[in-house]
C-alpha cells in the first residue's frame, strides 16, 4: 500500500500581488517534479513551460538553483565544520589586522 500526499501538495496557487495582478506560487513538490523532468531531458524547455504554465526563464532559474545546490547534499559534517571554522578564523584575523592597523602597531 503506497501513501500519496494530498492533492494540494502538488498544486500551484494564485495570489493577488501588490499591483493587482495574479501571481502564481508553486509548492516545493511541484518544483521538484518539474526540475526532475527538466533534468531527464525527455521534453524540451518549451514543452515543459507550456505543460506546467511556467515561463522558460523561471524553469531555467529553478534548474540552475538545483544544480548549484546539489554538491551540498554530499558534504559531510566535517566539510561544513571546516568551512565554518575557516570563516571564523578569517573574520578574527581580519579584525585583529584591522585593530593593529588602526593602532599603528602594524608597521
Helices and strands as residue ranges (DSSP letters): G 7-10, E 12-16, E 22-26, H 28-40, H 45-52, H 56-73, H 77-103
